[in-house]
Amino acid sequence: MDILSGKEDEYEHKIHDVMYVANNIPGVGISIDEFDSVFSVGCKCIFDCTQGNCSCVRECVNYIDNRFNEEKSSKLILECNPQCLCSNNCQNKLVQCGPVDCLEVIEIEGKGFGLITNKFIGKNQFICEYAGEIIGIDEAKKRIEENKKLNKMNYILVVSEYIGEKKITTCIDPTYFGNIGRYSNHSCQPNAKLVPVRIESLIPHLSLFACRDIDIGEEITFDYAGDNIKNIANCLSDTPCHCNSDKCIGFLPHHPI
């Protein structure tokens, strides 16, 4: 049986110097006005947002039976927002309902903390967001360099999207402000994928979906490079990768910002 996302995020950090935030917060290098801006209109659907005429769905549904529709991969994903006329039970409202309730943070040898599931998660199910402090590109570069100098763990995630001919880059740092997703480690052969989902504004919710069935006790992992990096050989950091997968490339990828 599939696990449906909970109605709210009730997780907490085991680390005392990290503040739990269920959603992204603005940080250095981000316009507060831009961050706080929200969509002023929504769909006019009263009964069903799974049809092609829904302005949020845009011809091809985002989710089928509460699972990500792979046909929408690499396309703009818009969930229905508070301005929409549809109900709270709308099938185009998934990420905003919160993470699954079966995630657990444990210590994993060679990796530090990691994220596992204590229930079965089916392919294409939503798991959780990778949420934290949204920062500008220059600030991301600065923090990444500081982490290198101090030999500190780098949690900063940089994701680039191409919407038409426009490139949008989002930098998230969950080091001191983050959610349960910050504990998800990299793997060169991951069981989850990162999908940008927009709900109430243009700021994306970086959402983890299972890319295959995930069994009880398995670690939740995703590829830090994702689809952002085409020539992975030229974008490797000097940090050893400990994913131990058959396809391990030896070092963690990094986004060339």
C-alpha positions as CSV (number, residue, x, y, z in Angstrom):
1,M,0.0,0.0,0.0
2,D,1.3,3.5,-0.9
3,I,2.1,6.0,1.8
4,L,0.4,9.3,1.3
5,S,2.1,12.5,2.3
6,G,1.2,13.8,5.7
7,K,-0.7,17.1,6.3
8,E,2.2,18.7,8.0
9,D,5.9,18.3,8.6
10,E,6.4,17.0,12.2
11,Y,10.1,16.1,11.9
12,E,12.8,17.6,14.1
13,H,16.6,17.8,13.9
14,K,18.9,15.7,16.1
15,I,21.5,18.4,15.7
16,H,21.1,21.3,18.2
17,D,22.6,24.1,16.1
18,V,20.2,23.5,13.1
19,M,16.8,25.2,13.1
20,Y,14.0,23.2,11.5
21,V,12.2,24.9,8.7
22,A,9.6,23.0,6.8
23,N,9.8,25.4,3.8
24,N,12.4,27.6,2.2
25,I,13.4,30.9,3.8
26,P,15.2,33.9,2.1
27,G,18.9,34.3,2.7
28,V,21.8,36.5,1.6
29,G,21.6,37.6,-2.1
30,I,17.9,37.1,-2.5
31,S,15.3,39.9,-3.0
32,I,12.8,39.7,-0.2
33,D,10.1,41.2,-2.4
34,E,10.8,38.6,-5.1
35,F,10.8,35.8,-2.5
36,D,7.5,36.9,-1.0
37,S,5.7,37.5,-4.3
38,V,3.0,35.0,-4.9
39,F,0.8,34.0,-7.8
40,S,-2.2,36.4,-8.0
41,V,-4.4,34.0,-10.0
42,G,-5.2,30.3,-10.0
43,C,-7.2,27.8,-12.0
44,K,-11.0,28.0,-12.3
45,C,-11.6,24.3,-12.0
46,I,-14.3,23.4,-9.5
47,F,-14.4,19.7,-9.7
48,D,-11.4,18.1,-11.5
49,C,-7.9,19.6,-12.1
50,T,-6.7,16.4,-13.9
51,Q,-8.1,17.5,-17.2
52,G,-6.1,19.3,-19.9
53,N,-7.9,22.6,-19.6
54,C,-6.6,23.3,-16.1
55,S,-4.3,26.3,-16.3
56,C,-2.0,24.7,-13.5
57,V,-1.8,21.3,-15.1
58,R,-1.1,22.6,-18.6
59,E,-2.3,19.8,-20.9
60,C,-0.4,16.9,-19.1
61,V,-1.2,16.0,-15.4
62,N,1.6,16.3,-12.9
63,Y,0.5,13.3,-10.8
64,I,-1.3,10.1,-11.4
65,D,-2.7,8.3,-8.2
66,N,-0.5,10.5,-6.0
67,R,2.6,9.6,-7.9
68,F,4.8,11.8,-10.2
69,N,3.9,11.5,-13.9
70,E,7.2,10.8,-15.7
71,E,5.8,12.5,-18.8
72,K,6.3,15.8,-17.0
73,S,10.0,15.2,-16.4
74,S,12.0,18.3,-17.5
75,K,8.8,20.3,-17.8
76,L,7.5,23.1,-15.6
77,I,5.6,21.6,-12.6
78,L,2.9,23.8,-11.2
79,E,0.7,22.7,-8.3
80,C,-2.6,24.3,-7.6
81,N,-2.3,27.3,-5.2
82,P,-4.5,29.1,-2.7
83,Q,-5.9,31.3,-5.5
84,C,-7.3,28.3,-7.3
85,L,-11.0,27.4,-7.0
86,C,-10.4,23.7,-6.6
87,S,-10.8,21.9,-3.2
88,N,-8.1,20.9,-0.7
89,N,-8.5,17.3,-2.1
90,C,-7.4,18.4,-5.5
91,Q,-5.1,15.7,-7.1
92,N,-2.8,18.5,-8.2
93,K,-1.8,19.2,-4.6
94,L,0.9,16.8,-3.4
95,V,4.2,18.4,-2.4
96,Q,2.3,21.0,-0.4
97,C,0.7,18.3,1.8
98,G,4.0,17.5,3.4
99,P,6.6,14.7,3.5
100,V,5.9,11.0,4.1
101,D,5.8,10.0,7.8
102,C,8.3,7.2,7.6
103,L,11.7,8.9,7.4
104,E,14.4,8.4,10.0
105,V,17.8,10.0,10.5
106,I,20.6,7.6,11.4
107,E,24.4,7.5,11.4
108,I,25.8,5.7,8.5
109,E,29.4,4.5,8.5
110,G,31.6,6.7,6.3
111,K,28.9,9.2,5.6
112,G,27.8,10.7,9.0
113,F,24.1,11.2,9.1
114,G,21.8,9.6,6.5
115,L,18.1,9.3,5.8
116,I,16.3,5.9,5.7
117,T,12.7,4.8,5.4
118,N,10.9,2.5,7.9
119,K,8.1,1.8,5.4
120,F,7.9,0.8,1.8
121,I,7.9,3.7,-0.7
122,G,6.6,3.1,-4.2
123,K,8.2,4.3,-7.4
124,N,7.4,8.0,-8.2
125,Q,6.0,8.7,-4.7
126,F,6.8,12.1,-3.2
127,I,9.2,11.7,-0.3
128,C,10.1,15.1,1.0
129,E,11.6,18.5,0.0
130,Y,15.2,19.6,0.2
131,A,14.4,22.8,1.9
132,G,16.6,25.5,3.5
133,E,17.9,29.0,3.0
134,I,17.6,30.3,-0.5
135,I,20.8,32.3,-1.3
136,G,22.2,34.1,-4.3
137,I,24.8,32.6,-6.6
138,D,27.7,34.8,-5.3
139,E,26.8,33.9,-1.7
140,A,26.7,30.2,-2.7
141,K,30.2,30.5,-4.2
142,K,31.5,32.2,-1.1
143,R,30.1,29.7,1.3
144,I,31.3,26.7,-0.7
145,E,34.8,28.1,-0.7
146,E,34.6,28.7,3.0
147,N,33.5,25.2,3.6
148,K,36.5,23.9,1.6
149,K,39.0,26.0,3.6
150,L,37.5,24.9,6.9
151,N,37.1,21.3,5.7
152,K,33.4,21.5,6.6
153,M,30.5,19.5,5.2
154,N,28.9,21.2,2.3
155,Y,25.1,21.0,2.2
156,I,24.6,23.7,-0.5
157,L,22.6,22.4,-3.4
158,V,22.6,24.3,-6.8
159,V,20.0,23.4,-9.3
160,S,19.6,24.9,-12.8
161,E,16.5,24.7,-14.9
162,Y,15.8,25.6,-18.5
163,I,12.3,27.0,-19.0
164,G,12.2,27.7,-22.7
165,E,15.5,29.5,-23.4
166,K,15.6,31.0,-19.9
167,K,18.0,29.5,-17.4
168,I,16.9,29.6,-13.7
169,T,19.5,28.7,-11.0
170,T,18.4,28.0,-7.4
171,C,20.9,27.7,-4.6
172,I,19.7,26.2,-1.3
173,D,21.8,26.0,1.9
174,P,20.2,23.9,4.7
175,T,23.3,24.0,6.9
176,Y,21.7,26.0,9.7
177,F,18.1,26.2,8.5
178,G,16.8,23.1,6.9
179,N,14.3,20.3,6.9
180,I,14.5,16.5,7.0
181,G,15.7,16.4,3.3
182,R,19.2,17.8,4.4
183,Y,20.1,14.3,5.6
184,S,19.6,12.7,2.2
185,N,23.0,11.7,0.8
186,H,24.4,11.5,-2.7
187,S,24.6,8.3,-4.7
188,C,25.8,7.6,-8.1
189,Q,23.0,5.0,-8.4
190,P,20.2,6.8,-6.4
191,N,16.7,5.7,-5.5
192,A,15.3,9.2,-5.6
193,K,15.3,12.1,-8.0
194,L,15.1,15.9,-7.4
195,V,12.2,17.6,-9.1
196,P,11.6,21.4,-9.0
197,V,7.9,22.0,-8.1
198,R,6.2,25.4,-7.9
199,I,3.2,26.0,-5.7
200,E,2.6,29.6,-4.7
201,S,5.4,31.4,-6.4
202,L,8.3,31.2,-8.9
203,I,10.6,30.0,-6.1
204,P,10.8,26.2,-6.6
205,H,10.3,23.5,-4.0
206,L,13.1,21.1,-4.7
207,S,11.2,17.8,-4.2
208,L,12.5,14.3,-3.8
209,F,10.5,11.6,-5.6
210,A,11.3,7.9,-5.6
211,C,12.7,6.8,-9.0
212,R,12.2,3.1,-8.1
213,D,10.5,1.2,-5.3
214,I,12.3,1.7,-2.0
215,D,12.2,-1.1,0.6
216,I,12.0,-0.8,4.4
217,G,15.4,0.1,5.9
218,E,16.9,1.5,2.6
219,E,18.8,4.8,2.6
220,I,17.1,7.6,0.7
221,T,19.7,8.9,-1.8
222,F,19.7,11.2,-4.9
223,D,22.3,12.3,-7.4
224,Y,23.6,15.7,-6.4
225,A,24.3,16.5,-10.1
226,G,20.9,15.4,-11.3
227,D,20.3,16.5,-14.9
228,N,22.2,19.7,-14.4
229,I,25.6,18.5,-15.4
230,K,26.1,17.0,-18.8
231,N,29.9,16.4,-18.7
232,I,30.2,14.9,-15.2
233,A,33.9,14.2,-15.7
234,N,34.7,17.9,-15.7
235,C,32.5,18.7,-12.6
236,L,33.8,16.5,-9.9
237,S,34.8,17.8,-6.5
238,D,37.8,16.5,-4.5
239,T,35.5,15.0,-1.9
240,P,35.5,11.2,-2.0
241,C,32.1,9.5,-2.7
242,H,31.1,6.8,-0.2
243,C,27.9,5.6,-1.9
244,N,29.5,2.2,-2.6
245,S,27.2,1.7,-5.6
246,D,28.3,-0.4,-8.7
247,K,28.3,2.9,-10.7
248,C,30.3,5.0,-8.2
249,I,32.5,7.5,-10.0
250,G,34.7,8.0,-6.9
251,F,34.1,11.7,-6.1
252,L,31.0,13.8,-5.3
253,P,29.8,16.0,-8.2
254,H,29.6,19.8,-7.8
255,H,27.7,22.3,-9.8
256,P,30.0,24.7,-11.8
257,I,28.7,28.0,-10.5
